[in-house]
Amino acid sequence: MSTSARLTALEMAPSDVWFKSSHSGDNGAGGCVSVAALADHVGVCDSKQQNGPAFVTPTAAWSSFIREVKTGRWSS
């Protein structure tokens, strides 16, 4: 997959591959994130705009980010 490609979430993976974060909920704040497991990468998009842009990150980088979020490193 080219790093310069600007793919929508649905171009990146079928809709049944994407799942919405359990932390997105219906919080009214508009911060909804969906992720998709893709071979050696993870796709990330705005849950409300599956036909909008999505980005891809290596699985290891995503896992590291999630670990740090769980430890509270990125809390405000």
DOMAR-972471 format. One record per atom (N, C-alpha, C, O): residue in one letter; x, y, z. Coordinates in steps of 0.1 Angstrom, whole numbers, padded with zeros to 4 digits, always signed. Example, Ala and Ser with C-alpha at 12.3 -4.5 7.8 and 13.67 -1.06 7.14 Angstrom:
# DOMAR-972471
a+0132-0057+0078/a+0123-0045+0078/a+0132-0033+0078/a+0142-0033+0085/s+0128-0022+0071/s+0137-0011+0071/s+0129+0000+0079/s+0134+0011+0080/
END
This chain:
# DOMAR-972471
m+0008-0012+0000/m+0000+0000+0000/m+0009+0012+0000/m+0018+0014+0008/s+0006+0021-0009/s+0014+0033-0010/s+0012+0043+0002/s+0000+0045+0006/t+0022+0049+0007/t+0020+0058+0018/t+0015+0071+0014/t+0010+0079+0022/s+0015+0074+0001/s+0010+0087-0004/s-0005+0086-0009/s-0011+0096-0012/a-0010+0073-0009/a-0024+0071-0013/a-0034+0078-0002/a-0031+0077+0010/r-0044+0084-0007/r-0054+0090+0002/r-0067+0081+0000/r-0076+0084-0008/l-0068+0071+0008/l-0079+0062+0007/l-0090+0065+0017/l-0087+0070+0028/t-0102+0062+0013/t-0113+0063+0023/t-0113+0050+0031/t-0107+0040+0026/a-0120+0050+0042/a-0120+0038+0050/a-0126+0026+0042/a-0120+0015+0043/l-0136+0028+0034/l-0142+0017+0027/l-0134+0013+0015/l-0136+0002+0010/e-0125+0021+0010/e-0116+0017+0000/e-0105+0008+0006/e-0099-0001+0000/m-0102+0011+0019/m-0091+0004+0026/m-0095-0010+0030/m-0087-0019+0029/a-0108-0011+0035/a-0113-0024+0040/a-0128-0023+0039/a-0134-0013+0040/p-0134-0035+0037/p-0149-0036+0037/p-0155-0031+0051/p-0148-0032+0061/s-0167-0027+0050/s-0173-0021+0063/s-0174-0031+0074/s-0174-0027+0086/d-0175-0044+0071/d-0176-0054+0082/d-0163-0057+0089/d-0162-0064+0099/v-0152-0051+0084/v-0139-0052+0090/v-0136-0042+0101/v-0129-0044+0110/w-0143-0030+0099/w-0141-0019+0108/w-0149-0021+0121/w-0160-0026+0120/f-0144-0017+0132/f-0152-0017+0144/f-0149-0004+0152/f-0138+0001+0153/k-0160+0001+0158/k-0160+0013+0165/k-0154+0011+0179/k-0157+0001+0186/s-0146+0020+0184/s-0140+0019+0197/s-0151+0019+0208/s-0161+0027+0207/s-0150+0011+0218/s-0159+0011+0228/s-0159+0023+0237/s-0169+0026+0244/h-0149+0031+0235/h-0148+0044+0243/h-0154+0055+0235/h-0156+0066+0241/s-0158+0053+0222/s-0165+0064+0215/s-0179+0066+0220/s-0183+0077+0222/g-0186+0055+0222/g-0200+0056+0227/g-0208+0067+0220/g-0206+0070+0209/d-0218+0071+0227/d-0227+0082+0222/d-0225+0094+0231/d-0234+0100+0237/n-0212+0099+0232/n-0208+0109+0241/n-0212+0123+0236/n-0210+0133+0244/g-0217+0125+0224/g-0220+0138+0219/g-0209+0147+0216/g-0211+0157+0210/a-0197+0143+0220/a-0185+0151+0217/a-0180+0150+0203/a-0172+0158+0198/g-0185+0139+0196/g-0181+0138+0182/g-0168+0130+0180/g-0163+0129+0169/g-0162+0125+0191/g-0149+0118+0190/g-0151+0103+0188/g-0148+0096+0197/c-0155+0099+0176/c-0157+0085+0173/c-0146+0079+0164/c-0143+0085+0153/v-0140+0069+0169/v-0129+0063+0161/v-0132+0048+0158/v-0137+0041+0166/s-0130+0044+0145/s-0131+0030+0141/s-0117+0025+0137/s-0109+0033+0132/v-0115+0013+0139/v-0102+0007+0135/v-0105-0006+0127/v-0115-0013+0129/a-0095-0010+0119/a-0096-0022+0111/a-0082-0029+0111/a-0072-0022+0109/a-0082-0042+0114/a-0069-0050+0114/a-0067-0053+0099/a-0075-0059+0092/l-0055-0049+0094/l-0051-0051+0080/l-0037-0057+0080/l-0028-0051+0084/a-0036-0069+0076/a-0023-0076+0075/a-0013-0072+0085/a-0015-0076+0097/d-0004-0064+0082/d+0007-0059+0091/d+0004-0045+0096/d+0013-0038+0102/h-0008-0040+0094/h-0011-0026+0097/h-0025-0025+0104/h-0032-0035+0104/v-0028-0013+0109/v-0041-0010+0114/v-0046+0002+0107/v-0039+0012+0106/g-0058+0002+0102/g-0065+0013+0097/g-0073+0021+0107/g-0078+0014+0116/v-0073+0034+0107/v-0080+0042+0116/v-0088+0053+0109/v-0083+0059+0100/c-0101+0054+0113/c-0109+0064+0106/c-0119+0070+0116/c-0121+0065+0127/d-0126+0080+0112/d-0137+0087+0119/d-0149+0078+0117/d-0153+0076+0106/s-0155+0073+0128/s-0167+0064+0127/s-0178+0070+0119/s-0186+0063+0113/k-0180+0083+0121/k-0191+0090+0115/k-0189+0092+0100/k-0199+0095+0093/q-0177+0090+0095/q-0174+0093+0081/q-0166+0081+0074/q-0155+0083+0070/q-0173+0070+0073/q-0166+0058+0067/q-0162+0061+0053/q-0154+0054+0047/n-0169+0070+0046/n-0165+0073+0033/n-0155+0085+0033/n-0152+0090+0022/g-0150+0088+0044/g-0140+0099+0046/g-0126+0093+0046/g-0125+0081+0044/p-0116+0101+0048/p-0102+0096+0048/p-0099+0087+0060/p-0106+0088+0070/a-0090+0078+0058/a-0085+0069+0068/a-0070+0069+0067/a-0064+0072+0057/f-0063+0065+0078/f-0049+0064+0078/f-0045+0050+0082/f-0052+0043+0089/v-0033+0047+0079/v-0027+0033+0082/v-0015+0035+0090/v-0006+0044+0088/t-0013+0027+0101/t-0002+0027+0109/t+0003+0012+0111/t-0005+0003+0111/p+0016+0010+0113/p+0020-0004+0115/p+0014-0009+0128/p+0012-0001+0138/t+0011-0022+0128/t+0004-0028+0140/t+0012-0026+0152/t+0007-0023+0163/a+0026-0027+0152/a+0034-0025+0164/a+0033-0011+0169/a+0032-0009+0181/a+0032-0001+0160/a+0031+0013+0165/a+0017+0015+0171/a+0016+0022+0182/w+0006+0010+0166/w-0007+0011+0171/w-0007+0004+0185/w-0013+0010+0195/s-0002-0008+0186/s-0001-0015+0199/s+0006-0007+0210/s+0002-0006+0221/s+0017-0001+0206/s+0024+0008+0215/s+0016+0020+0220/s+0016+0023+0232/f+0009+0026+0210/f+0000+0037+0214/f-0010+0033+0223/f-0013+0040+0233/i-0017+0022+0221/i-0028+0017+0229/i-0022+0014+0243/i-0029+0018+0253/r-0011+0008+0244/r-0005+0005+0258/r-0003+0018+0265/r-0006+0019+0277/e+0003+0029+0259/e+0005+0041+0265/e-0008+0048+0269/e-0008+0055+0280/v-0018+0047+0261/v-0031+0053+0265/v-0036+0046+0277/v-0041+0053+0287/k-0035+0033+0278/k-0040+0026+0290/k-0033+0029+0302/k-0038+0028+0313/t-0020+0033+0301/t-0012+0037+0313/t-0015+0051+0318/t-0011+0056+0328/g-0023+0059+0309/g-0027+0072+0313/g-0017+0083+0308/g-0018+0095+0311/r-0007+0079+0300/r+0003+0088+0295/r-0003+0099+0287/r+0002+0111+0287/w-0014+0097+0280/w-0020+0107+0271/w-0032+0114+0277/w-0040+0120+0270/s-0034+0112+0290/s-0045+0118+0297/s-0043+0133+0299/s-0031+0138+0300/s-0054+0140+0299/s-0052+0155+0301/s-0053+0158+0315/s-0053+0170+0319/
END
